[in-house]
Amino acid sequence: KEAETQQKLANVVILATGGTIAGAGASAANSATYQAAKVGVDKLIAGVPELADLANVRGEQVMQIASESISNDDLLKLGKRVAELAESKDVDGIVITHGTDTLEETAYFLNLVEKTDKPIVVVGSMRPGTAMSADGMLNLYNAVAVASDKQSRGKGVLVTMNDEIQSGRDVSKAVNIKTEAFKSAWGPMGMVVEGKSYWFRLPAKRHTVNSEFDIKQISSLPQVDIAYGYGNVTDTAYKALAQNGAKALIHAGTGNGSVSSRVVPALQELRKNGVQIIRSSHVNQGGFVLRNAEQPDDKNDWVVAHDLNPQKARILAMVAMTRTQDSKELQRIFWEY
Ligand SMILES: NC(=O)CC[C@H](N)C(=O)O
């Protein structure tokens, strides 16, 4: 009988990378003061025995770090392992446990480069498993539920936090400390309740199987950096980043990606020297940058990031620049993904 149920259940692999979902604090009252990336994947799985009702689950420890320390090489390593598993006949879905600080970057990266329609779900938690009202167990249960559900196929990389199913492209950490940390300007795609998914929206942007990018063809990512716009800003950071080897600079601009008159000449000069300039907005949850609004992008030969926040714009620029150095092509890619 047990063998029969196992056959019917989906096979889900949990790739663990660290973060608070693998965190541990000294006392149950430590919801914010604790060490991330302490608990191994087998212990995480053993902590939620109900996972066995949803899927045949097995775990792999890909790395064990706090997500603010994830490097481009880590992204490539994870992306390549996801692709290998997605090709395997006996894998139906993949869950990635991840720190929440850069979860949105990894989810968007995978959304761009994984050529599969199998569900890929990225999940984290805001409180360590040792804390009162820890959220990791339920978030993980929901992630495995979504990853084992055929309905989740072909919808791009997903994020399950706080009972919601979010698009990995759109979602961003908008609140810290609280468990309702992840929001999208365009709303969640659905809800997951007691192991069942309820869908309401589909992504309109190109992703996974419809993407022109493929992790198998990417062996390194170019250096792309971010500089922040604010009152009284100088061009020091922009120049220093370029001097240090940045192939593209993401301007984390004020408002609709506006650029201070003290910074404009440096960015024009850098573009002439071959550095791509990409204007985004650091407005929380709703930056929206249009070409030639605020700055003459056609004249300057700059690119706009549209609704992508600066950290997501960095991911797309890196992936795009593995294929093209042409600013018009880059702009097309920024409209389509
Ligand atoms: N809630 C979290 O996961 C944050 C922990 C840590 N800073 C990380 O991103 O991995």
PDBQT file of the ligand as one rigid body, heavy atoms in Angstrom, charges set to zero:
ROOT
HETATM    1  N1  LIG A 401      14.938  36.203   6.659  1.00  0.00    +0.000 N 
HETATM    2  C1  LIG A 401      16.099  35.846   6.118  1.00  0.00    +0.000 C 
HETATM    3  O1  LIG A 401      16.211  34.819   5.476  1.00  0.00    +0.000 OA
HETATM    4  C2  LIG A 401      17.273  36.784   6.300  1.00  0.00    +0.000 C 
HETATM    5  C3  LIG A 401      18.513  36.052   6.754  1.00  0.00    +0.000 C 
HETATM    6  C4  LIG A 401      19.747  36.367   5.967  1.00  0.00    +0.000 C 
HETATM    7  N2  LIG A 401      20.110  37.738   5.991  1.00  0.00    +0.000 N 
HETATM    8  C5  LIG A 401      19.586  35.846   4.536  1.00  0.00    +0.000 C 
HETATM    9  O2  LIG A 401      19.103  36.502   3.655  1.00  0.00    +0.000 OA
HETATM   10  O3  LIG A 401      19.926  34.721   4.312  1.00  0.00    +0.000 OA
ENDROOT
TORSDOF 0
